[in-house]
Each structure stands twice: as structure tokens, then as C-alpha cells.
């Protein structure tokens, strides 16, 4: 059984995926709506975390 490693995205990559500004992603991180890891002065977000956020948004809107 192969071990699966998490794939991490930058704030800019997440902003592009969500079609929002980088500032909006920073606000979501600060509000606790997106979990992120701090690496030096920047953040990294697990791709699974972004998928979870999107799935939660779809269920709330529906």
C-alpha cells in the first residue's frame, strides 16, 4: 500500500482556483475558514483542505 503525500498549494494558486484575490484567501485563513501552514513568511494550504472548503460551500448554498 503506497503512502499518499499531501499536495500543498500557495495562496496565489488557491486564489486562482477559487477565482478570488490573494487578499480574500488571506482573509479566509485569518477567519479560520481555511486551514493553512505557515512556512517562513508565506502560507501553504493542503489541496484536500481547499477541496473540503469548496464542498462545504456547495452544501451551504444548496
C-alpha positions in Angstrom: 0.0 0.0 0.0 1.6 3.3 -1.1 1.7 6.2 1.3 0.0 9.2 -0.1 1.6 12.6 0.5 -0.3 15.8 0.8 -0.1 18.3 -2.1 0.3 21.8 -0.9 -0.7 25.0 -2.8 0.4 28.6 -2.4 -2.0 31.4 -1.6 -1.8 32.6 -5.3 -2.6 29.1 -6.6 -5.6 28.8 -4.2 -6.8 32.3 -5.2 -6.6 31.3 -8.9 -8.6 28.0 -8.2 -11.3 29.9 -6.3 -11.2 32.8 -8.8 -10.7 35.3 -5.9 -7.9 37.7 -5.0 -5.0 36.6 -2.8 -6.3 39.0 -0.1 -9.5 37.1 0.0 -7.6 33.8 0.6 -5.6 35.6 3.4 -8.9 36.7 5.0 -10.3 33.2 4.8 -7.2 31.9 6.6 -7.4 34.6 9.3 -11.1 33.9 9.8 -10.3 30.2 10.3 -12.4 29.1 7.3 -9.3 27.7 5.6 -6.5 25.9 7.5 -3.0 26.8 6.4 0.6 26.0 7.4 3.0 28.9 7.9 6.3 28.4 6.0 8.6 31.2 6.8 6.7 34.4 5.8 4.2 32.6 3.5 1.4 30.2 3.8 0.8 26.8 2.2 -2.7 25.1 2.0 -3.3 21.4 1.6 -5.2 20.7 -1.6 -7.5 18.5 0.4 -8.3 21.4 2.7 -9.3 23.6 -0.3 -11.5 20.8 -1.6 -13.2 20.5 1.8 -13.8 24.2 1.8 -15.4 24.1 -1.6 -17.6 21.1 -0.7 -18.8 22.9 2.4 -19.7 25.9 0.4 -21.7 23.9 -2.1 -23.7 22.3 0.7 -24.4 25.6 2.4 -25.6 27.2 -0.9 -27.8 24.3 -1.8 
